[in-house]
Amino acid sequence: MHIDWAALGSVFGVSLVSTVALVGLFTLGIVGLSKRESASAQDGSAALAVTGAYACFAACAAAVAYGIYLIVA
């Protein structure tokens, strides 16, 4: 049995980068939703924060769906 260490390292690198990116996007979504609550407490408009949060969550969902597509295909 021969292990292709370069391919294994490549898979590890891509999975690490994609995991960090998904966690970052989800964190930005949570921060956007928390800004909505603080803006509504100060009688301000939070439409931009909510839109950004929903965009981050949609990007996370799209990345997960694409990953599932790559596994299934």
N, CA, C and O of each residue as an XYZ file, in Angstrom:
292
protein
N       0.848     -1.180      0.000
C       0.000      0.000      0.000
C       0.892      1.240      0.000
O       1.870      1.329      0.741
N       0.524      2.183     -0.849
C       1.294      3.413     -0.969
C       0.396      4.604     -0.617
O      -0.696      4.757     -1.164
N       0.870      5.429      0.295
C       0.105      6.601      0.706
C       0.670      7.815     -0.018
O       1.868      8.087      0.048
N      -0.191      8.531     -0.700
C       0.218      9.760     -1.382
C       0.146     10.902     -0.367
O      -0.914     11.489     -0.151
N       1.274     11.201      0.244
C       1.315     12.182      1.324
C       1.006     13.588      0.833
O       0.443     14.389      1.579
N       1.363     13.901     -0.406
C       1.071     15.234     -0.950
C      -0.433     15.438     -1.093
O      -0.954     16.507     -0.774
N      -1.129     14.409     -1.574
C      -2.581     14.507     -1.714
C      -3.245     14.572     -0.346
O      -4.210     15.313     -0.158
N      -2.736     13.805      0.602
C      -3.296     13.832      1.952
C      -3.102     15.205      2.589
O      -4.008     15.720      3.244
N      -1.939     15.792      2.400
C      -1.690     17.140      2.911
C      -2.561     18.181      2.231
O      -3.018     19.127      2.872
N      -2.791     18.010      0.935
C      -3.656     18.934      0.203
C      -5.092     18.868      0.719
O      -5.735     19.901      0.904
N      -5.586     17.674      0.948
C      -6.941     17.507      1.481
C      -7.043     18.123      2.872
O      -8.030     18.787      3.190
N      -6.026     17.903      3.699
C      -6.023     18.489      5.035
C      -6.029     20.015      4.968
O      -6.762     20.664      5.714
N      -5.220     20.590      4.081
C      -5.156     22.053      3.958
C      -6.470     22.651      3.494
O      -6.926     23.660      4.033
N      -7.074     22.033      2.499
C      -8.349     22.548      1.980
C      -9.442     22.426      3.031
O     -10.253     23.338      3.190
N      -9.473     21.316      3.745
C     -10.505     21.153      4.774
C     -10.295     22.129      5.927
O     -11.267     22.635      6.487
N      -9.054     22.398      6.289
C      -8.777     23.354      7.352
C      -9.198     24.769      6.955
O      -9.829     25.476      7.741
N      -8.851     25.176      5.743
C      -9.211     26.521      5.271
C     -10.724     26.665      5.142
O     -11.283     27.693      5.524
N     -11.390     25.643      4.606
C     -12.838     25.749      4.443
C     -13.553     25.751      5.801
O     -14.566     26.432      5.961
N     -13.043     25.008      6.763
C     -13.643     25.012      8.096
C     -13.496     26.370      8.762
O     -14.448     26.884      9.350
N     -12.321     26.946      8.672
C     -12.100     28.271      9.258
C     -12.978     29.319      8.568
O     -13.519     30.211      9.222
N     -13.115     29.207      7.250
C     -13.954     30.164      6.517
C     -15.424     30.037      6.912
O     -16.106     31.048      7.083
N     -15.916     28.808      7.059
C     -17.317     28.627      7.456
C     -17.565     29.127      8.872
O     -18.594     29.746      9.142
N     -16.641     28.864      9.764
C     -16.793     29.359     11.138
C     -16.760     30.881     11.149
O     -17.521     31.509     11.886
N     -15.894     31.479     10.347
C     -15.831     32.939     10.252
C     -17.116     33.539      9.708
O     -17.610     34.534     10.236
N     -17.662     32.939      8.651
C     -18.924     33.439      8.091
C     -20.065     33.316      9.094
O     -20.866     34.238      9.247
N     -20.135     32.182      9.770
C     -21.203     32.000     10.753
C     -21.057     32.991     11.894
O     -22.052     33.512     12.398
N     -19.821     33.254     12.307
C     -19.579     34.235     13.365
C     -20.013     35.624     12.934
O     -20.606     36.362     13.720
N     -19.720     35.987     11.688
C     -20.174     37.287     11.188
C     -21.696     37.383     11.182
O     -22.254     38.442     11.467
N     -22.364     36.286     10.861
C     -23.822     36.274     10.912
C     -24.351     36.483     12.322
O     -25.306     37.234     12.524
N     -23.743     35.830     13.287
C     -24.153     36.002     14.686
C     -23.895     37.432     15.147
O     -24.721     38.017     15.847
N     -22.758     37.994     14.761
C     -22.447     39.383     15.134
C     -23.452     40.340     14.507
O     -23.868     41.308     15.144
N     -23.847     40.075     13.259
C     -24.854     40.914     12.606
C     -26.195     40.865     13.318
O     -26.872     41.883     13.456
N     -26.571     39.690     13.765
C     -27.835     39.595     14.501
C     -27.751     40.272     15.864
O     -28.740     40.833     16.336
N     -26.599     40.229     16.493
C     -26.466     40.916     17.774
C     -26.476     42.430     17.588
O     -26.943     43.158     18.464
N     -25.966     42.909     16.459
C     -26.028     44.350     16.163
C     -27.473     44.788     15.951
O     -27.838     45.920     16.268
N     -28.300     43.880     15.410
C     -29.715     44.211     15.230
C     -30.368     44.465     16.580
O     -31.138     45.413     16.732
N     -30.069     43.637     17.541
C     -30.678     43.803     18.858
C     -30.204     45.076     19.535
O     -30.996     45.759     20.184
N     -28.929     45.407     19.396
C     -28.441     46.636     20.024
C     -28.957     47.873     19.297
O     -29.195     48.902     19.929
N     -29.134     47.789     17.977
C     -29.672     48.934     17.239
C     -31.149     49.140     17.542
O     -31.611     50.278     17.625
N     -31.891     48.057     17.706
C     -33.314     48.218     18.030
C     -33.489     48.733     19.455
O     -34.477     49.403     19.755
N     -32.540     48.428     20.330
C     -32.612     48.954     21.695
C     -32.340     50.454     21.721
O     -32.816     51.157     22.613
N     -31.573     50.948     20.745
C     -31.255     52.370     20.673
C     -32.165     53.100     19.688
O     -31.860     54.225     19.293
N     -33.257     52.490     19.291
C     -34.220     53.057     18.338
C     -33.572     53.410     17.011
O     -33.882     54.448     16.427
N     -32.682     52.563     16.533
C     -32.031     52.780     15.245
C     -32.481     51.742     14.234
O     -33.170     50.780     14.573
N     -32.080     51.952     12.981
C     -32.414     51.014     11.921
C     -31.306     49.974     11.818
O     -30.124     50.315     11.790
N     -31.691     48.723     11.763
C     -30.713     47.645     11.716
C     -30.856     46.815     10.446
O     -30.494     45.639     10.428
N     -31.380     47.421      9.391
C     -31.623     46.671      8.159
C     -30.321     46.167      7.535
O     -30.276     45.048      7.024
N     -29.278     46.968      7.570
C     -28.006     46.551      6.967
C     -27.390     45.393      7.749
O     -26.850     44.460      7.153
N     -27.466     45.445      9.063
C     -26.912     44.369      9.890
C     -27.662     43.058      9.659
O     -27.050     41.994      9.577
N     -28.971     43.138      9.556
C     -29.775     41.937      9.340
C     -29.525     41.376      7.943
O     -29.428     40.161      7.770
N     -29.422     42.243      6.958
C     -29.154     41.799      5.596
C     -27.791     41.128      5.508
O     -27.652     40.091      4.860
N     -26.799     41.701      6.143
C     -25.473     41.090      6.161
C     -25.464     39.753      6.880
O     -24.802     38.811      6.444
N     -26.195     39.670      7.976
C     -26.271     38.409      8.719
C     -26.937     37.323      7.886
O     -26.460     36.189      7.843
N     -28.037     37.667      7.225
C     -28.709     36.681      6.387
C     -27.845     36.281      5.200
O     -27.885     35.127      4.772
N     -27.071     37.206      4.663
C     -26.156     36.876      3.563
C     -25.068     35.913      4.034
O     -24.697     34.990      3.309
N     -24.565     36.124      5.231
C     -23.557     35.210      5.784
C     -24.143     33.819      6.005
O     -23.504     32.818      5.682
N     -25.345     33.752      6.550
C     -25.976     32.457      6.760
C     -26.282     31.763      5.433
O     -26.160     30.542      5.328
N     -26.676     32.530      4.430
C     -26.935     31.945      3.111
C     -25.648     31.420      2.487
O     -25.657     30.367      1.850
N     -24.547     32.136      2.661
C     -23.265     31.664      2.138
C     -22.823     30.386      2.849
O     -22.264     29.487      2.220
N     -23.070     30.302      4.144
C     -22.757     29.076      4.893
C     -23.592     27.907      4.370
O     -23.072     26.811      4.156
N     -24.870     28.143      4.168
C     -25.747     27.084      3.669
C     -25.339     26.648      2.263
O     -25.383     25.461      1.941
N     -24.942     27.605      1.429
C     -24.505     27.268      0.083
C     -23.209     26.461      0.103
O     -23.051     25.528     -0.685
N     -22.289     26.805      0.986
C     -21.027     26.064      1.077
C     -21.276     24.641      1.571
O     -20.661     23.699      1.071
N     -22.158     24.476      2.532
C     -22.480     23.136      3.029
C     -23.178     22.323      1.941
O     -22.878     21.142      1.761
N     -24.100     22.940      1.222
C     -24.790     22.244      0.136
C     -23.809     21.839     -0.964
O     -23.924     20.749     -1.524
N     -22.852     22.703     -1.273
C     -21.851     22.371     -2.285
C     -20.963     21.222     -1.806
O     -20.602     20.351     -2.598
N     -20.615     21.211     -0.541
C     -19.829     20.116      0.004
C     -20.575     18.798     -0.068
O     -19.989     17.770     -0.408
N     -21.855     18.817      0.246
C     -22.666     17.609      0.146
C     -22.766     17.162     -1.314
O     -22.720     15.968     -1.610
N     -22.900     18.123     -2.215
C     -22.942     17.792     -3.651
C     -21.635     17.127     -4.079
O     -21.659     16.152     -4.830
N     -20.492     17.640     -3.610
C     -19.205     17.043     -3.977
C     -19.070     15.635     -3.416
O     -18.473     14.775     -4.064
N     -19.607     15.379     -2.233
C     -19.525     14.050     -1.652
C     -20.403     13.072     -2.417
O     -19.997     11.941     -2.682
N     -21.608     13.508     -2.773
C     -22.555     12.621     -3.434
C     -22.169     12.369     -4.897
O     -22.298     11.247     -5.386
N     -21.707     13.387     -5.579
C     -21.410     13.263     -7.022
C     -20.202     12.416     -7.311
O     -19.842     12.230     -8.474
